[in-house]
Amino acid sequence: MTDNDTSSSDAPAKPRRRRIRRIIIWTLVVFEVFGVFLAIDAIMSTRTAPGAIAWSLSLVTVPVVAVPAYWVFGRSKFEGYLESRRAHQKEIDALVDEIHGNMDASVVQFDTRAPAFDALRGLSRARLVRGNHAELLVDGEATFDSIIEGIGRAEDYVLVEFYIVRDDGLGRRLKDAVIERAHAGVDVAFLYDEIGSADLPDEYTDELREAGVEVSPFNTTQGRGNRFQLNFRNHRKIVVVDGKTAWIGGHNVGDEYLGLDPEYSPWRDTHVRLDGPVAIQAQTVFASDWYWAQRELLDLSWTPEPTLDSDVNAVIVATGPADPLETAGMFFVHALNTARDRIWITAPYFVPDEAIVKAMMLATLRGVDVRIVVPAGADSLLPHLAAFYYMEQLAGSQVKFYSYEPGFMHQKVMLIDDSTVSIGTHNFDNRSFRLNFEVAAVVYDESFNAEVAAMFEEDFGNCVRIDPGTFADRPWRWRFGVRLARLMAPVL
């Protein structure tokens, strides 16, 4: 009786188990088919050979995991950013012609061809302009005091763009500043990255909109080709007031950037304030990002105003995954190749590609003093570990590495010889080279260079020299973790 009862109860379960098995088998088949087709796409479209190999193998061998990951993280080319302009192409072309015409009088002229500047112009699609003033802003208090004060003086419009905006003390201070200007009749456009600012509550943006501020996320995933692409980020930090003054650098909007987070305090970062025609170039970058986000051409002033008491030469270099070339990586290779005496770099994440590693080696062979400052601690474990692999690769060269000890070093600054400085948002990793929208202010001025060199010297005083030759003596599990993190470098 018991045996018959058992067999009777099992009878309905057997067809269910068979159906479940069939569903699982067909699901695996579907994923495998998708994996094969996406592996072909990865081979055809992934920019780096290691990335193509990693994606194609994983898509074929573990498609259940790799297929969704590829939809989200697989592409390195941002679809639609340039194509989105077609609806207003005539207006945009006319605006570009107006901007170029207005800037002609400010463009630095060379008696002969200057290959270094010609290449930079080709990469940045912008021209070196004179009649600017540059102010170095060291750390958060100096940076945001300057930005808030500048916003308070705005008469016509304010443009604000940050990767991260938090609803904390600093975030509310910025919000209050732009709301005050909006109430005074000043136009304000506020752009943020929805991934970087994922924790920003609706109440924050609602309050801005109620005050008359135009607010928008960057809208990375808009368009059919970008629906699943969370891998592209707008990492830029730009503020522009009236087309006359611009701020660019490494700070986001959050209390930790003021050094108020005990885990990362003191926070070390750098911004630059720029007055003059170069602010129009920064404004162009914002306007392009705003057009992608909202399909709207902003009504802005495009007439440059040179400063009366300063004649600094500068240019804005904007890079991103919509560029036809790998602009960011080429920018750093170009800097390394043109350096004659020194190139000092701060790199929160040091995960260079092969071209940059070779350019560093060649620079040291020319006798260039190459120094890289990295943070002692990590806010992101994988790139922190991967950096040690590349330090070890460069151990035979004369590249010098320094570990910044007091707190977290987040600044993105490059000093070249005695005349050139870059301050911006680029990290030394694959994400900044190929996946993020980034921006840098490149300043050509010996006095400003000397000021930045003094800042570096002070930072070196807070550093410990790293000897990659000792890495072989570290525990095996640490060395394995470094190499494992390095394998993830193409998709970090």
N, C-alpha and C positions, 0 to 999 in steps of 0.2 A: 504493500500500500504506500509506504514511504517512497520507494523507488519510482512508482508511477506518478506520485505527486511531484517529485523532483523533476522528472522528465517533462511533465505537463507545464510546470512553471518555467522551464528553460526554453520551451518551444517558441514563445513570442520573442524571447531575447535574441535568439540566433539570427533572425532576419534583421533586427536592429543593428546587431554587431556587424553583419555583412554590409548593411547600408553605410554605417560609419566608416568601415574599411574602404568601401568604394569612394566615399566622399574624400577621405584622406588621400587615397591614391590619385584621384583626379585633381585634387588640389595641388599635390606635389608635381603632377605632370604639367599643369598650367603654369606653376611657378618655374619649372624647368624650361618650358618653352619661352616664357618671358625672359628668363635668365639668359638663354642663348641669344635672343634678339638684342637684349640690352648689352650683352658682352660685345657683340659686334659694334653696337653704337659706342661703347666705351673705347674700343680699339680705334675706331674712326675719329672720335672727337675729343678724347681726353688729351690735355696738352702735354703732359709729361709721360715718358715711357714707364717709370715706376708706378705712376697712378693708373695707367692703362692696364698694366700687368695685374696689379692688385685688384682692380675692379673686375676685369674679365675672368680671372680665376675664381674669385669669390662668387660671382654671379652664376657660374656654371656648377660649382661644387656645393655651395650652400645658398641656393636661390631664395629659400624662404626668408632668410635674414637679409641677404644682399639686395634683392629686388626692391623692397620698400626703402632700404637705405639709399639705393642709387637714385630713386625718384626724388628723395629729399636732398641728398648731398652730392649726387653724381656729376652734375654739369659744372663746368668752369666758365661757361659763356652765358652772360645774362641776356635773355631773349627780350626783344621788344623795346629796350631803352631808346635806341636810336630810331627804330621804326615808328615809335609813338609820335614822333614829330611831324609825320607826313600830313596830318590833318591841317596843320598850321605852317606848312613848310615855307610858303611865301612870306608870311609875317616873320618867321624865325630868320630866314635869309636876309630880309630887310633889316632886322634888328642886329644881326651879326655885322652886316655892312656898316650900320650906324656906329656900333661899338668900335670897330676897327678904324673907321674914319676919325672918331673922336680921340682915339688913343695915339694916332700917328705922331702928333707933336711931342708925346711923352716917350716914344720908343727910343732906346739907346741905339745909336748908330755906330758902326764899326768901319774904320778906314779900309780894312781888309777882311777877308773871310775869317771868322772865328769858329773853328770846328766845334769847340766845346759848347758854345752858345747856340750854334746852328742845330746841333743834335738835341739840346735841351728844348729848343723851340719846336722841333719836330715831335718830341715826346709829349710836351705839354700843350701844344697847339696855342701857346700864348707867347707874347714877346716880352723881353726884358724892358722894364720901364723905369724911368728916373723920376726925381722929384718927390720921393717918399721919405717918411720918417719911420724908424723901427724902434720899438721899445721892448726890451727883454723883460718878461714877467716870470719870476721864479717862484714856484709853488702856488698853492691854492688861494691864499688870502690876497696876494698881490694880483693874481689873475682875475678873480671874481670881483674884487673891489674896482678894478679897472673896467670890467665889462658892465657892472651895474651902474657905475658912474657914467659910462658912455651911453648906455641906454637912456639914462635920465636926461641926457642932453639932446636926444633925438628930436628933430623937428618935423620930419616927413615920414620916415618909415624905419622899422627895425626888422631885421631878418635873423632868426635864431634856428640853428640846426645842431643837434647833438645826438650821438649814438645812445647814450644812457641819460635819462632824466628820472630822478627819484622824487617822490613826494616826502621829502624830509626838510630839515632846516634850510639847506642851500637851495633845494628845489622850490620851496615856497618863497624864498627871497627872490629868486629869478621870476617866479610867477607874479609876485606883487609888483616887481619893477616893470614888466611888460604890460600888466593890467593898468598901472598908473599912466603909462604912455598912451594906451588905447583910450582911456577915459579923457585924455587931453587932446584927442583927435588924431593921434599918430597911427598910421597903418602898421600892423604887426603881423608877420607870418612866422609860424612856429612849426618846425619840422623835426620829427624824432623817428628813430628806428624802432619798429614794433617788436623786434626780437630783443634788441638791447634794452629796451624800455618795457619789457613784458610785465613788470610789476607796477607800472604806472597806473594808478586807479582812474576810472572814468570821471570821478569827481574832479580830479585835477584838470583834465582837458575840458570838461563841461564848464568849469568856472572861467577858464580862458575864453571859451566861445561866448559865454554870456556877457563878457566884457567887450566883445567885438574883435577878439583876436582870431585870425584865421589859423586853424590848427589842423595838422595832418600827419598821420604816420607816413613813412616812406612808401608803403604799399608794395613791398618786394614781390609778393605773390600774385599781383594782378596780371591778367592775361593768361590765356590757356596754356602757353608754354611754360609758365612760371608757377602754376597752381600749387605744386608740391615742393617748390624750391625754397627751403628755409635756410639754405647754405649761404646765400648772398646777403651781406649786411651793409648798411650805410654807416660806416665807421667815422664819418667826418664830424668835425667840431668847428663850426663857423658861426660867427656873429658879425653882422654888418649893420652900421648905422648911417643912414642917409647917403650911401654910396661913397662916403668920405673916409670912414674908419672901419677896419676889420680886425677880428681876433681869430687866431688859428693856433692850435696846439694839441696837447695830449689830454687835457682835463675834460672829463664829463661832469655832469651835474649831480652831485651826491655828497653827502657829508664826509665820506671817506677821502674825497679829493681835497678836503681841508685838513686831513690828518686826524679826523675824529673817530676813526674805527681803530680800537686798540690792537686788533690783530695785525694791521698793516701800517700802523702809525710809527714814525712820521711818514707821510706820503710825499714822495719826491716827483715833481712834475714841472713842465715848462710850457708856457704859451708865449706868443708874440703879438703885440699890438702894432698894426700898420696903418699909417695915415698917408693918403695920397692916391695917385692913379691906380696903384696895385690893388686898392680896395675894390675897384670896379671889376678886376679879374676874379676876386673872391666872390663878389656878388653874382658874377656869371655862373660860377659853380653852383651856388645856391639856387639861382633861377632855373638852371637845367634840372636839378633834383626836384624842385617844386613842380616843374612842368610834368615830369614823370609821375609824380605822386597824384597830381590833381588835374592834369591836362589843361593848365591855366597859365597864360603868360602874365606875369606880374607887371604892374605899371610902376616902373622904377626910373630913377635918373641915371643916365648913362654918360654924363659929362664929367670927366675926371678933373679933380682939383689938386694940382701940385702943392706941396707944402712950401712955405715961404722961407723957413729957417733950416731946411735939411734937404739933401740931394742924394738919398740912398737909392741904389738900383735894386730892383726886386722883381720876382715873377712868381706866380702861383702855379704849382704843378698838381693837377687833379688826375687821379688814376682810378681805374675800375674795371670790372669784368665785361663791360660793354665796349672797351677799347679794342681796336683791330689788332694792336700789338700788346705784348705783356709789358705794359708801360712801367709799372712799379718796379719790377725786377730789373728792367733795363735802366731805369733811373739810378738805382744803386750801383749797377755795374759801370755805368757811365761815370758816376762820381769816383769810384775806385780807380778807374782807368785814367782819369784826368788829374788825380792828386799827384803832386810832385814832392811835397815835404811831409805832410801829415794828413791823416783822416781819423778823427775820433768819433765814435758812435756810441750812443746809448741804446740798448736793445732789451726791452722787457722780455721779449721772446726771441731767442737767437736760433732760428731754424732755417739757415740759408740753403739755397739750391746750389747745384754743382757750378753754375756759371759764376756765382758770387764767391764761392770758395776759391775758385781758380783766380778770379780777379784780385782777391785778397793776397793770395800767394805771389802773384805777379807784382802787386804793389810793394810788398816787402822786398822783393828782389830788386826793385828800382831804388830801394833805400827809403821808402815811405814809412813813416811812423804810424802803424795801424794799431789802434787801441779800441777795445770793445768793453763797455761797462754793462754788466747784467745784474739783476737783483739777486741778493743772497737767498731770499725766500721765494715761494711760489704762490701765485693765486690760481694757477692752472698747472696741474702736475705733469701732463704729457709733454707740452712744449718745454717746460722747465727741465725735465729729464733728457729730452732729445737734444737740448743745447750742448750737453756734455759730450755727446758723440761727435758733434761738429767741432768742438774745441779740440778733441783728441785728434781729429783729422788734420787740424791745423797746427798740431804740436811741433812739427818739424820746421814750420815757418817762423818768422819773427813777429807774428801777430800776438799782441799782449792782451790778456783777459783780466778783468777786474770784477770783483764781487762787491756790490754796494751793500753795506752792512746795517746802517741805522734803521731802515724801514724798507718799504716797498718802493723801488725805483721804476716809474712808469713813463718817464719822459721819452720822446722820440726826437732826438736831436743829432745832427751830423755836422761836424766842423771839418772843413776842407782847406788846407794850407792857411794863408793869412788873409783871405778875402771872402770866403764863401761859407754860409751857414744855411742849413735846412732845419726848420722846425715844423712839425706837423703831426700826423696821425698814424704814419706807417710803422708797423712792427716789422721785424726781420724774420718773416715766416711766410709760408705758402698762402695763408689766408689774406695777408696784406698784398702779397705779390699778385694773386690771381682771383681772389674771391670777394674782397671788400672794395667798396667805394672809399677812397682815401684822398687826402689833400695835404699839401705841404707848402709853406712859404719859404722860398729860396732867396736869401738876402746876400747881395754882393757889396760889402762895405768893410774896410779894414778896421774901423773903430768898433763897429758892432761885432765883428769877428773877435777882436781882442776882449770884448766884454764877455762873449760866450766862452772864449778860452779860459778866462779867469773863473767862470762858473764851473767848467770842467775840472780845473785844477783843484777847486774846493771839493768837488765830488770825489776826485782821486784820493784826496786826503781822508775820505770816509770809506775807502775801499780796501779790500785785501786782494793781493795779486793771486790769481789762479794759476796753478802749474798743472797743465794737462798730462805731463809726464808721470804724475803720481796716480793717475786714475787706475792703472793696472793693479795697484796695491789695495784698492777698495774691495769690499766684500763682493762675492760672485753674484749674489742676488741684486745688488745695486747695478753692476755692470750689465746683467741680463735685462733689468728694467730699462736701462738707458738704450740698449739696442732694440728692445721691443717698442719703446716710444718712438725711436727713429723710424721704424717701419710704418708708423702711423703718420709720419711727417707730411706725406703728400695730401692727406685729408684733414690735417689739424686745422 
